[in-house]
Amino acid sequence: MGGNSSESLSFWFQRLFLLPWSAWGVSSYRLIAMRGYRPDDGTAQFPPLFPWLTASLAGATGMPLLSLMLISSLAALLFLLAFERLT
Protein backbone atom coordinates (compact mmCIF):
# COMPACT_ATOMS: atom_id res chain seq x y z
CA MET A 1 0.00 0.00 0.00
CA GLY A 2 2.93 2.40 0.68
CA GLY A 3 4.25 2.27 -2.90
CA ASN A 4 0.80 2.61 -4.38
CA SER A 5 -0.13 5.67 -2.32
CA SER A 6 3.20 7.30 -3.17
CA GLU A 7 2.57 6.77 -6.87
CA SER A 8 -0.97 8.11 -6.64
CA LEU A 9 0.26 11.16 -4.70
CA SER A 10 2.89 11.85 -7.37
CA PHE A 11 0.28 11.45 -10.12
CA TRP A 12 -2.12 13.76 -8.24
CA PHE A 13 0.60 16.40 -7.80
CA GLN A 14 1.54 16.29 -11.49
CA ARG A 15 -2.06 16.40 -12.64
CA LEU A 16 -3.11 19.24 -10.35
CA PHE A 17 -0.06 21.53 -10.40
CA LEU A 18 2.13 20.70 -13.39
CA LEU A 19 0.01 19.53 -16.33
CA PRO A 20 -2.06 22.74 -16.61
CA TRP A 21 1.20 24.57 -17.40
CA SER A 22 2.19 22.11 -20.12
CA ALA A 23 1.75 24.20 -23.26
CA TRP A 24 3.40 24.40 -26.69
CA GLY A 25 7.02 25.06 -25.76
CA VAL A 26 6.99 22.94 -22.62
CA SER A 27 6.65 19.67 -24.50
CA SER A 28 9.66 20.54 -26.66
CA TYR A 29 11.77 21.58 -23.68
CA ARG A 30 10.75 18.42 -21.83
CA LEU A 31 11.86 16.33 -24.83
CA ILE A 32 15.20 18.14 -24.88
CA ALA A 33 15.68 17.62 -21.15
CA MET A 34 14.92 13.90 -21.43
CA ARG A 35 16.62 12.98 -24.75
CA GLY A 36 18.74 15.93 -25.81
CA TYR A 37 18.62 17.83 -29.09
CA ARG A 38 17.62 16.00 -32.27
CA PRO A 39 17.31 17.50 -35.74
CA ASP A 40 14.39 15.28 -36.74
CA ASP A 41 11.86 16.32 -34.04
CA GLY A 42 12.10 20.14 -34.20
CA THR A 43 14.02 20.62 -30.98
CA ALA A 44 17.13 22.04 -32.66
CA GLN A 45 15.55 25.51 -32.79
CA PHE A 46 15.47 26.01 -29.01
CA PRO A 47 18.27 27.76 -27.09
CA PRO A 48 20.38 25.42 -24.92
CA LEU A 49 20.66 27.02 -21.45
CA PHE A 50 17.12 26.35 -20.25
CA PRO A 51 17.11 22.64 -21.25
CA TRP A 52 20.60 22.09 -19.79
CA LEU A 53 19.56 23.52 -16.43
CA THR A 54 16.34 21.54 -16.55
CA ALA A 55 18.09 18.28 -17.41
CA SER A 56 20.45 18.60 -14.48
CA LEU A 57 17.58 19.29 -12.08
CA ALA A 58 15.38 16.59 -13.65
CA GLY A 59 18.05 14.02 -12.82
CA ALA A 60 17.65 14.93 -9.15
CA THR A 61 13.85 15.20 -9.05
CA GLY A 62 12.93 12.55 -11.62
CA MET A 63 10.18 14.84 -12.92
CA PRO A 64 11.15 16.95 -15.97
CA LEU A 65 7.98 19.05 -15.85
CA LEU A 66 8.62 20.00 -12.21
CA SER A 67 12.19 20.89 -13.14
CA LEU A 68 10.93 23.15 -15.93
CA MET A 69 8.62 24.92 -13.49
CA LEU A 70 11.33 25.37 -10.86
CA ILE A 71 13.87 26.77 -13.32
CA SER A 72 11.26 29.11 -14.85
CA SER A 73 10.15 30.35 -11.43
CA LEU A 74 13.72 30.95 -10.33
CA ALA A 75 14.49 32.85 -13.54
CA ALA A 76 11.37 35.00 -13.09
CA LEU A 77 12.32 35.77 -9.50
CA LEU A 78 15.86 36.75 -10.48
CA PHE A 79 14.48 38.94 -13.26
CA LEU A 80 12.12 40.71 -10.87
CA LEU A 81 14.91 41.32 -8.38
CA ALA A 82 17.17 42.72 -11.10
CA PHE A 83 14.35 44.87 -12.44
CA GLU A 84 13.64 46.23 -8.96
CA ARG A 85 17.29 47.17 -8.51
CA LEU A 86 17.28 48.83 -11.90
CA THR A 87 14.27 50.96 -11.09
Backbone as XML, in Angstrom:
<?xml version="1.0"?>
<chain id="A" units="angstrom">
  <residue number="1" name="MET">
    <atom name="N" x="0.810" y="-1.188" z="0.000"/>
    <atom name="CA" x="0.000" y="0.000" z="0.000"/>
    <atom name="C" x="0.861" y="1.263" z="0.000"/>
  </residue>
  <residue number="2" name="GLY">
    <atom name="N" x="2.049" y="1.239" z="0.622"/>
    <atom name="CA" x="2.932" y="2.400" z="0.683"/>
    <atom name="C" x="3.394" y="2.849" z="-0.688"/>
  </residue>
  <residue number="3" name="GLY">
    <atom name="N" x="3.796" y="1.913" z="-1.567"/>
    <atom name="CA" x="4.253" y="2.270" z="-2.901"/>
    <atom name="C" x="3.121" y="2.791" z="-3.761"/>
  </residue>
  <residue number="4" name="ASN">
    <atom name="N" x="1.949" y="2.195" z="-3.599"/>
    <atom name="CA" x="0.797" y="2.606" z="-4.384"/>
    <atom name="C" x="0.344" y="4.015" z="-4.010"/>
  </residue>
  <residue number="5" name="SER">
    <atom name="N" x="0.303" y="4.335" z="-2.724"/>
    <atom name="CA" x="-0.131" y="5.666" z="-2.318"/>
    <atom name="C" x="0.888" y="6.733" z="-2.739"/>
  </residue>
  <residue number="6" name="SER">
    <atom name="N" x="2.163" y="6.377" z="-2.724"/>
    <atom name="CA" x="3.201" y="7.303" z="-3.169"/>
    <atom name="C" x="3.062" y="7.598" z="-4.657"/>
  </residue>
  <residue number="7" name="GLU">
    <atom name="N" x="2.774" y="6.573" z="-5.435"/>
    <atom name="CA" x="2.575" y="6.765" z="-6.874"/>
    <atom name="C" x="1.329" y="7.593" z="-7.143"/>
  </residue>
  <residue number="8" name="SER">
    <atom name="N" x="0.254" y="7.342" z="-6.412"/>
    <atom name="CA" x="-0.966" y="8.108" z="-6.635"/>
    <atom name="C" x="-0.791" y="9.553" z="-6.190"/>
  </residue>
  <residue number="9" name="LEU">
    <atom name="N" x="-0.015" y="9.798" z="-5.131"/>
    <atom name="CA" x="0.260" y="11.160" z="-4.697"/>
    <atom name="C" x="1.089" y="11.904" z="-5.740"/>
  </residue>
  <residue number="10" name="SER">
    <atom name="N" x="2.074" y="11.245" z="-6.316"/>
    <atom name="CA" x="2.888" y="11.847" z="-7.365"/>
    <atom name="C" x="2.033" y="12.161" z="-8.599"/>
  </residue>
  <residue number="11" name="PHE">
    <atom name="N" x="1.168" y="11.239" z="-8.972"/>
    <atom name="CA" x="0.279" y="11.454" z="-10.118"/>
    <atom name="C" x="-0.670" y="12.614" z="-9.837"/>
  </residue>
  <residue number="12" name="TRP">
    <atom name="N" x="-1.221" y="12.674" z="-8.629"/>
    <atom name="CA" x="-2.123" y="13.758" z="-8.245"/>
    <atom name="C" x="-1.405" y="15.098" z="-8.313"/>
  </residue>
  <residue number="13" name="PHE">
    <atom name="N" x="-0.184" y="15.155" z="-7.785"/>
    <atom name="CA" x="0.603" y="16.395" z="-7.804"/>
    <atom name="C" x="0.850" y="16.851" z="-9.239"/>
  </residue>
  <residue number="14" name="GLN">
    <atom name="N" x="1.263" y="15.931" z="-10.100"/>
    <atom name="CA" x="1.537" y="16.286" z="-11.488"/>
    <atom name="C" x="0.277" y="16.763" z="-12.188"/>
  </residue>
  <residue number="15" name="ARG">
    <atom name="N" x="-0.823" y="16.053" z="-11.965"/>
    <atom name="CA" x="-2.064" y="16.400" z="-12.645"/>
    <atom name="C" x="-2.621" y="17.742" z="-12.171"/>
  </residue>
  <residue number="16" name="LEU">
    <atom name="N" x="-2.521" y="18.025" z="-10.886"/>
    <atom name="CA" x="-3.106" y="19.241" z="-10.350"/>
    <atom name="C" x="-2.234" y="20.471" z="-10.565"/>
  </residue>
  <residue number="17" name="PHE">
    <atom name="N" x="-0.933" y="20.359" z="-10.379"/>
    <atom name="CA" x="-0.060" y="21.526" z="-10.398"/>
    <atom name="C" x="0.794" y="21.680" z="-11.650"/>
  </residue>
  <residue number="18" name="LEU">
    <atom name="N" x="1.169" y="20.594" z="-12.293"/>
    <atom name="CA" x="2.129" y="20.695" z="-13.394"/>
    <atom name="C" x="1.492" y="20.613" z="-14.775"/>
  </residue>
  <residue number="19" name="LEU">
    <atom name="N" x="0.566" y="19.717" z="-14.990"/>
    <atom name="CA" x="0.013" y="19.530" z="-16.332"/>
    <atom name="C" x="-0.749" y="20.740" z="-16.871"/>
  </residue>
  <residue number="20" name="PRO">
    <atom name="N" x="-1.429" y="21.542" z="-16.030"/>
    <atom name="CA" x="-2.062" y="22.740" z="-16.609"/>
    <atom name="C" x="-1.066" y="23.715" z="-17.247"/>
  </residue>
  <residue number="21" name="TRP">
    <atom name="N" x="0.189" y="23.685" z="-16.846"/>
    <atom name="CA" x="1.201" y="24.570" z="-17.401"/>
    <atom name="C" x="1.874" y="23.996" z="-18.641"/>
  </residue>
  <residue number="22" name="SER">
    <atom name="N" x="1.560" y="22.765" z="-18.977"/>
    <atom name="CA" x="2.186" y="22.106" z="-20.115"/>
    <atom name="C" x="1.578" y="22.635" z="-21.412"/>
  </residue>
  <residue number="23" name="ALA">
    <atom name="N" x="2.249" y="23.581" z="-22.041"/>
    <atom name="CA" x="1.753" y="24.205" z="-23.263"/>
    <atom name="C" x="2.701" y="23.892" z="-24.423"/>
  </residue>
  <residue number="24" name="TRP">
    <atom name="N" x="2.675" y="24.690" z="-25.466"/>
    <atom name="CA" x="3.404" y="24.397" z="-26.691"/>
    <atom name="C" x="4.896" y="24.183" z="-26.457"/>
  </residue>
  <residue number="25" name="GLY">
    <atom name="N" x="5.581" y="25.143" z="-25.906"/>
    <atom name="CA" x="7.024" y="25.055" z="-25.758"/>
    <atom name="C" x="7.471" y="24.068" z="-24.702"/>
  </residue>
  <residue number="26" name="VAL">
    <atom name="N" x="6.617" y="23.822" z="-23.723"/>
    <atom name="CA" x="6.990" y="22.938" z="-22.619"/>
    <atom name="C" x="7.248" y="21.520" z="-23.107"/>
  </residue>
  <residue number="27" name="SER">
    <atom name="N" x="6.444" y="21.037" z="-24.011"/>
    <atom name="CA" x="6.647" y="19.668" z="-24.504"/>
    <atom name="C" x="7.991" y="19.547" z="-25.232"/>
  </residue>
  <residue number="28" name="SER">
    <atom name="N" x="8.365" y="20.577" z="-25.970"/>
    <atom name="CA" x="9.660" y="20.544" z="-26.658"/>
    <atom name="C" x="10.812" y="20.607" z="-25.671"/>
  </residue>
  <residue number="29" name="TYR">
    <atom name="N" x="10.709" y="21.484" z="-24.685"/>
    <atom name="CA" x="11.770" y="21.580" z="-23.684"/>
    <atom name="C" x="11.863" y="20.304" z="-22.851"/>
  </residue>
  <residue number="30" name="ARG">
    <atom name="N" x="10.732" y="19.676" z="-22.582"/>
    <atom name="CA" x="10.749" y="18.418" z="-21.835"/>
    <atom name="C" x="11.435" y="17.326" z="-22.649"/>
  </residue>
  <residue number="31" name="LEU">
    <atom name="N" x="11.165" y="17.288" z="-23.955"/>
    <atom name="CA" x="11.856" y="16.325" z="-24.830"/>
    <atom name="C" x="13.362" y="16.559" z="-24.820"/>
  </residue>
  <residue number="32" name="ILE">
    <atom name="N" x="13.773" y="17.825" z="-24.885"/>
    <atom name="CA" x="15.203" y="18.137" z="-24.883"/>
    <atom name="C" x="15.833" y="17.718" z="-23.561"/>
  </residue>
  <residue number="33" name="ALA">
    <atom name="N" x="15.133" y="17.977" z="-22.460"/>
    <atom name="CA" x="15.677" y="17.620" z="-21.150"/>
    <atom name="C" x="15.801" y="16.111" z="-20.983"/>
  </residue>
  <residue number="34" name="MET">
    <atom name="N" x="14.896" y="15.357" z="-21.578"/>
    <atom name="CA" x="14.924" y="13.899" z="-21.426"/>
    <atom name="C" x="15.854" y="13.217" z="-22.434"/>
  </residue>
  <residue number="35" name="ARG">
    <atom name="N" x="15.874" y="13.689" z="-23.711"/>
    <atom name="CA" x="16.619" y="12.983" z="-24.752"/>
    <atom name="C" x="17.741" y="13.783" z="-25.386"/>
  </residue>
  <residue number="36" name="GLY">
    <atom name="N" x="17.759" y="15.092" z="-25.152"/>
    <atom name="CA" x="18.743" y="15.932" z="-25.809"/>
    <atom name="C" x="18.204" y="16.469" z="-27.130"/>
  </residue>
  <residue number="37" name="TYR">
    <atom name="N" x="19.024" y="17.229" z="-27.806"/>
    <atom name="CA" x="18.621" y="17.827" z="-29.085"/>
    <atom name="C" x="18.660" y="16.783" z="-30.195"/>
  </residue>
  <residue number="38" name="ARG">
    <atom name="N" x="17.678" y="16.854" z="-31.084"/>
    <atom name="CA" x="17.623" y="15.996" z="-32.270"/>
    <atom name="C" x="17.127" y="16.828" z="-33.448"/>
  </residue>
  <residue number="39" name="PRO">
    <atom name="N" x="17.747" y="16.691" z="-34.602"/>
    <atom name="CA" x="17.315" y="17.503" z="-35.741"/>
    <atom name="C" x="15.993" y="17.034" z="-36.350"/>
  </residue>
  <residue number="40" name="ASP">
    <atom name="N" x="15.582" y="15.809" z="-36.083"/>
    <atom name="CA" x="14.387" y="15.276" z="-36.739"/>
    <atom name="C" x="13.084" y="15.576" z="-36.005"/>
  </residue>
  <residue number="41" name="ASP">
    <atom name="N" x="13.119" y="16.084" z="-34.766"/>
    <atom name="CA" x="11.864" y="16.322" z="-34.040"/>
    <atom name="C" x="11.589" y="17.801" z="-33.760"/>
  </residue>
  <residue number="42" name="GLY">
    <atom name="N" x="12.347" y="18.714" z="-34.347"/>
    <atom name="CA" x="12.100" y="20.135" z="-34.202"/>
    <atom name="C" x="12.668" y="20.771" z="-32.948"/>
  </residue>
  <residue number="43" name="THR">
    <atom name="N" x="13.481" y="20.053" z="-32.206"/>
    <atom name="CA" x="14.022" y="20.615" z="-30.978"/>
    <atom name="C" x="15.309" y="21.403" z="-31.203"/>
  </residue>
  <residue number="44" name="ALA">
    <atom name="N" x="15.869" y="21.349" z="-32.387"/>
    <atom name="CA" x="17.135" y="22.035" z="-32.657"/>
    <atom name="C" x="16.980" y="23.554" z="-32.676"/>
  </residue>
  <residue number="45" name="GLN">
    <atom name="N" x="15.766" y="24.062" z="-32.725"/>
    <atom name="CA" x="15.550" y="25.506" z="-32.793"/>
    <atom name="C" x="15.518" y="26.184" z="-31.430"/>
  </residue>
  <residue number="46" name="PHE">
    <atom name="N" x="15.572" y="25.432" z="-30.345"/>
    <atom name="CA" x="15.469" y="26.007" z="-29.009"/>
    <atom name="C" x="16.845" y="26.295" z="-28.424"/>
  </residue>
  <residue number="47" name="PRO">
    <atom name="N" x="16.988" y="27.423" z="-27.703"/>
    <atom name="CA" x="18.274" y="27.757" z="-27.090"/>
    <atom name="C" x="18.653" y="26.743" z="-26.003"/>
  </residue>
  <residue number="48" name="PRO">
    <atom name="N" x="19.942" y="26.535" z="-25.757"/>
    <atom name="CA" x="20.378" y="25.415" z="-24.923"/>
    <atom name="C" x="20.390" y="25.624" z="-23.408"/>
  </residue>
  <residue number="49" name="LEU">
    <atom name="N" x="20.457" y="26.846" z="-22.895"/>
    <atom name="CA" x="20.663" y="27.021" z="-21.452"/>
    <atom name="C" x="19.497" y="26.480" z="-20.627"/>
  </residue>
  <residue number="50" name="PHE">
    <atom name="N" x="18.293" y="26.801" z="-20.998"/>
    <atom name="CA" x="17.120" y="26.349" z="-20.246"/>
    <atom name="C" x="17.013" y="24.817" z="-20.201"/>
  </residue>
  <residue number="51" name="PRO">
    <atom name="N" x="17.156" y="24.108" z="-21.325"/>
    <atom name="CA" x="17.110" y="22.640" z="-21.248"/>
    <atom name="C" x="18.276" y="22.036" z="-20.471"/>
  </residue>
  <residue number="52" name="TRP">
    <atom name="N" x="19.451" y="22.630" z="-20.548"/>
    <atom name="CA" x="20.596" y="22.092" z="-19.789"/>
    <atom name="C" x="20.354" y="22.204" z="-18.301"/>
  </residue>
  <residue number="53" name="LEU">
    <atom name="N" x="19.867" y="23.361" z="-17.849"/>
    <atom name="CA" x="19.562" y="23.520" z="-16.429"/>
    <atom name="C" x="18.452" y="22.574" z="-15.998"/>
  </residue>
  <residue number="54" name="THR">
    <atom name="N" x="17.456" y="22.429" z="-16.854"/>
    <atom name="CA" x="16.340" y="21.542" z="-16.545"/>
    <atom name="C" x="16.782" y="20.089" z="-16.478"/>
  </residue>
  <residue number="55" name="ALA">
    <atom name="N" x="17.636" y="19.674" z="-17.399"/>
    <atom name="CA" x="18.088" y="18.278" z="-17.412"/>
    <atom name="C" x="18.873" y="17.949" z="-16.155"/>
  </residue>
  <residue number="56" name="SER">
    <atom name="N" x="19.688" y="18.884" z="-15.701"/>
    <atom name="CA" x="20.450" y="18.601" z="-14.483"/>
    <atom name="C" x="19.544" y="18.515" z="-13.269"/>
  </residue>
  <residue number="57" name="LEU">
    <atom name="N" x="18.520" y="19.349" z="-13.200"/>
    <atom name="CA" x="17.579" y="19.285" z="-12.084"/>
    <atom name="C" x="16.624" y="18.103" z="-12.218"/>
  </residue>
  <residue number="58" name="ALA">
    <atom name="N" x="16.277" y="17.728" z="-13.444"/>
    <atom name="CA" x="15.383" y="16.588" z="-13.654"/>
    <atom name="C" x="16.039" y="15.286" z="-13.216"/>
  </residue>
  <residue number="59" name="GLY">
    <atom name="N" x="17.351" y="15.206" z="-13.314"/>
    <atom name="CA" x="18.050" y="14.023" z="-12.822"/>
    <atom name="C" x="17.886" y="13.861" z="-11.320"/>
  </residue>
  <residue number="60" name="ALA">
    <atom name="N" x="17.808" y="14.973" z="-10.610"/>
    <atom name="CA" x="17.651" y="14.930" z="-9.153"/>
    <atom name="C" x="16.200" y="14.686" z="-8.740"/>
  </residue>
  <residue number="61" name="THR">
    <atom name="N" x="15.253" y="15.323" z="-9.438"/>
    <atom name="CA" x="13.848" y="15.195" z="-9.049"/>
    <atom name="C" x="13.151" y="14.010" z="-9.704"/>
  </residue>
  <residue number="62" name="GLY">
    <atom name="N" x="13.595" y="13.633" z="-10.886"/>
    <atom name="CA" x="12.928" y="12.552" z="-11.615"/>
    <atom name="C" x="11.668" y="13.010" z="-12.325"/>
  </residue>
  <residue number="63" name="MET">
    <atom name="N" x="11.381" y="14.290" z="-12.280"/>
    <atom name="CA" x="10.177" y="14.836" z="-12.917"/>
    <atom name="C" x="10.570" y="16.033" z="-13.774"/>
  </residue>
  <residue number="64" name="PRO">
    <atom name="N" x="10.705" y="15.854" z="-15.096"/>
    <atom name="CA" x="11.148" y="16.949" z="-15.969"/>
    <atom name="C" x="10.215" y="18.158" z="-15.950"/>
  </residue>
  <residue number="65" name="LEU">
    <atom name="N" x="8.911" y="17.929" z="-15.851"/>
    <atom name="CA" x="7.981" y="19.050" z="-15.851"/>
    <atom name="C" x="8.134" y="19.896" z="-14.588"/>
  </residue>
  <residue number="66" name="LEU">
    <atom name="N" x="8.365" y="19.264" z="-13.451"/>
    <atom name="CA" x="8.624" y="19.997" z="-12.212"/>
    <atom name="C" x="9.921" y="20.787" z="-12.330"/>
  </residue>
  <residue number="67" name="SER">
    <atom name="N" x="10.914" y="20.199" z="-12.938"/>
    <atom name="CA" x="12.190" y="20.892" z="-13.138"/>
    <atom name="C" x="12.017" y="22.121" z="-14.016"/>
  </residue>
  <residue number="68" name="LEU">
    <atom name="N" x="11.213" y="22.006" z="-15.071"/>
    <atom name="CA" x="10.932" y="23.154" z="-15.929"/>
    <atom name="C" x="10.266" y="24.275" z="-15.139"/>
  </residue>
  <residue number="69" name="MET">
    <atom name="N" x="9.309" y="23.916" z="-14.294"/>
    <atom name="CA" x="8.617" y="24.922" z="-13.488"/>
    <atom name="C" x="9.554" y="25.586" z="-12.489"/>
  </residue>
  <residue number="70" name="LEU">
    <atom name="N" x="10.407" y="24.809" z="-11.845"/>
    <atom name="CA" x="11.326" y="25.373" z="-10.858"/>
    <atom name="C" x="12.338" y="26.319" z="-11.502"/>
  </residue>
  <residue number="71" name="ILE">
    <atom name="N" x="12.901" y="25.914" z="-12.623"/>
    <atom name="CA" x="13.869" y="26.766" z="-13.320"/>
    <atom name="C" x="13.193" y="28.037" z="-13.822"/>
  </residue>
  <residue number="72" name="SER">
    <atom name="N" x="11.990" y="27.931" z="-14.369"/>
    <atom name="CA" x="11.262" y="29.110" z="-14.847"/>
    <atom name="C" x="10.933" y="30.058" z="-13.708"/>
  </residue>
  <residue number="73" name="SER">
    <atom name="N" x="10.497" y="29.506" z="-12.589"/>
    <atom name="CA" x="10.154" y="30.345" z="-11.434"/>
    <atom name="C" x="11.383" y="31.048" z="-10.877"/>
  </residue>
  <residue number="74" name="LEU">
    <atom name="N" x="12.483" y="30.344" z="-10.806"/>
    <atom name="CA" x="13.720" y="30.951" z="-10.327"/>
    <atom name="C" x="14.194" y="32.060" z="-11.266"/>
  </residue>
  <residue number="75" name="ALA">
    <atom name="N" x="14.097" y="31.823" z="-12.561"/>
    <atom name="CA" x="14.492" y="32.851" z="-13.541"/>
    <atom name="C" x="13.594" y="34.079" z="-13.431"/>
  </residue>
  <residue number="76" name="ALA">
    <atom name="N" x="12.294" y="33.877" z="-13.240"/>
    <atom name="CA" x="11.373" y="35.003" z="-13.093"/>
    <atom name="C" x="11.680" y="35.791" z="-11.824"/>
  </residue>
  <residue number="77" name="LEU">
    <atom name="N" x="11.976" y="35.090" z="-10.746"/>
    <atom name="CA" x="12.321" y="35.767" z="-9.496"/>
    <atom name="C" x="13.603" y="36.590" z="-9.638"/>
  </residue>
  <residue number="78" name="LEU">
    <atom name="N" x="14.608" y="36.016" z="-10.266"/>
    <atom name="CA" x="15.858" y="36.749" z="-10.485"/>
    <atom name="C" x="15.643" y="37.967" z="-11.387"/>
  </residue>
  <residue number="79" name="PHE">
    <atom name="N" x="14.798" y="37.803" z="-12.390"/>
    <atom name="CA" x="14.483" y="38.935" z="-13.264"/>
    <atom name="C" x="13.794" y="40.046" z="-12.485"/>
  </residue>
  <residue number="80" name="LEU">
    <atom name="N" x="12.830" y="39.695" z="-11.645"/>
    <atom name="CA" x="12.118" y="40.711" z="-10.875"/>
    <atom name="C" x="13.042" y="41.425" z="-9.901"/>
  </residue>
  <residue number="81" name="LEU">
    <atom name="N" x="13.946" y="40.688" z="-9.286"/>
    <atom name="CA" x="14.909" y="41.317" z="-8.380"/>
    <atom name="C" x="15.837" y="42.269" z="-9.129"/>
  </residue>
  <residue number="82" name="ALA">
    <atom name="N" x="16.296" y="41.853" z="-10.291"/>
    <atom name="CA" x="17.165" y="42.718" z="-11.104"/>
    <atom name="C" x="16.404" y="43.946" z="-11.597"/>
  </residue>
  <residue number="83" name="PHE">
    <atom name="N" x="15.169" y="43.768" z="-11.975"/>
    <atom name="CA" x="14.352" y="44.872" z="-12.442"/>
    <atom name="C" x="14.072" y="45.870" z="-11.320"/>
  </residue>
  <residue number="84" name="GLU">
    <atom name="N" x="13.849" y="45.359" z="-10.115"/>
    <atom name="CA" x="13.636" y="46.234" z="-8.965"/>
    <atom name="C" x="14.889" y="47.064" z="-8.676"/>
  </residue>
  <residue number="85" name="ARG">
    <atom name="N" x="16.037" y="46.431" z="-8.750"/>
    <atom name="CA" x="17.289" y="47.169" z="-8.513"/>
    <atom name="C" x="17.519" y="48.220" z="-9.589"/>
  </residue>
  <residue number="86" name="LEU">
    <atom name="N" x="17.124" y="47.896" z="-10.810"/>
    <atom name="CA" x="17.280" y="48.830" z="-11.905"/>
    <atom name="C" x="16.397" y="50.062" z="-11.735"/>
  </residue>
  <residue number="87" name="THR">
    <atom name="N" x="15.191" y="49.829" z="-11.256"/>
    <atom name="CA" x="14.274" y="50.959" z="-11.093"/>
    <atom name="C" x="14.533" y="51.630" z="-9.772"/>
  </residue>
</chain>
